Amino acid sequence: MQNHSKQNIKEHDTDFTNWLRKLWISNCDERDNFREPKLSMHQYWHQYKWWLRREYKFQRGKAE
């Protein structure tokens, strides 16, 4: 079992939030290109949260 300090958890949350924000902005740009309505960040999270969690873990694993 891993021991996570509060600082490590906050850093992880910040990394995830920044990663999520970049992906959401990319999604907004893509939707603009196809003239589709944009999703708010809340809507984007709600619609794709399970994929986003898996993708973040997958990408983190590749980087480590």
RASULJO-V426325 format. One record per run of one state. SS is the DSSP state (h for helix, s for strand, l for the rest). FROM is the first residue (numbers start at 1). LEN is the number of residues. If there is no record, write none. Layout:
ss = <SS & SS>
from = <FROM & FROM>
len = <LEN & LEN>
//
This chain:
ss = <l & h & l & h & l>
from = <1 & 6 & 34 & 41 & 64>
len = <5 & 28 & 7 & 23 & 1>
//
